[in-house]
Structures are given as C-alpha cells and as structure tokens.
Amino acid sequence: MATAVVVVIFTIRQGSLSVLLIERAADPAHGEWALPGGFLQDGESLDAAAKRKLEDETGVSDLFLEQLYTFDQLGGGRADIVVTYFALVDVSRTRLRTDSDWRPAWQPVHPPPALAFENERVVAYAEERLRNKLEYTNVAYSLLPKRFTLTQLQRVYEAILGEPQDKRNFRRRVVGLGIVRETGEFVKEGAHRPAMLHEFSSTEPMVF
C-alpha cells in the first residue's frame, strides 16, 4: 500500500492568506497546480517526511507543523493513503526554489487556482483547522517576526479569518489568553505614537 505525505504551507502575503503550490512537471496532472508532497523515503517516518518537504520547499525549518488528516486516496493520485500536514511560515523568511520544472509559487487561498488531486479539499480542511486554533492557541507565532506590535498580530488574524476584528476586543482576548507578553520595547509606526512590541510567551505547541 503506497503512502504519501502532502503539506499545506500557509503564509500571509499582501494582507491575505496564501498557500504554497507546485506546478507539476509530469503526469499525472502535468501542468496543474498541486500541494507539495511525495512518497516516504526508505525508513522515513511521516513526521520526518513532512519536515523534509517543508524545508525543501521553503528553505525554513523549526516552524509550526501539525498533522492534519489522513485521506483514503485523493482524486486519482498514485497513493492509496495520503497523510496531510499543515504548516505556517513568515513569507519574509522563505527562499523558494527557482527551478523552471516543478515550479513553486504562493497562490491566494481565496480565490485559489484549479488544483489537481482534489487538493482543494485539503486546503479547505487546513484553513478550517487554522481558524479554529486561532481561538485558543499560539498557532500564529510562525507567521510573525520574533517581536511584533499588536496591530501586526491583528492583521494576521484578520487575514486568516477573512473579516475585520474590533481593536479593543481583539487585544483584550489575546492578552487574556496569555499567549503574548510585552517586551518593554517600542517601535515608531508612521505618524502615530510609538507602539509596544510584543512577543509570544511560548512557541511550544499548545495542546488542549
């Protein structure tokens, strides 16, 4: 039984949620867009395969990465079982491959291009999981620099949730969760008064 790993890699670009896709250079689905993935190497674990694909495609490791769901085949692909993961990355840290074959590119989640192998189901499932985790965890840490303003954090939430957030309620909620803390440092943003820089209290995955 052939098992493949597929990784949904999200980032925020130009204020919107984007996903990393690969333009396939061979059959099946030659010339179509699909999520990065592949078969396990000899002796390789599922988690190790997902980490390998993440680093191969983005040039970055040590990010939020979580197993998402196991699908029984996907849209005519060659794998009998497809184990999916999702990851989050700050786009400024990434270094996408420049190969002309199997070309990677960031594409908007809304609206997405047509995807091979029913990959739109995987992206939708990952987006729903991400939105749910925003409510109670520190999942957004991989999408931001080490130190950030609460305005920057709010913009990340708005990009993922697809709707504006009330500034006062948002700040009360994230501070109340205890997932961020003040650094004591300030940064000047435009004509406004300096804003306090924050950092995540922990980048360890929060499990409930």
PEVEN-V431587 format. One line per field, one symbol per residue. ss: DSSP state (h for helix, s for strand, l for the rest). A space follows every 10 residues. Layout:
BEGIN
ss: ???
END
This chain:
BEGIN
ss: llssssssss sssllsssss ssslllllll llsssssssl lllllhhhhh hhhhhhhhll lllsssssss ssllllllll ssssssssll hhhlllllll llssssssll llllslllhh hhhhhhhhhh hhhhllllhh hhhllllslh hhhhhhhhhh hlllllhhhh hhhhhhhlls ssssssslll llllssssss llllllll
END
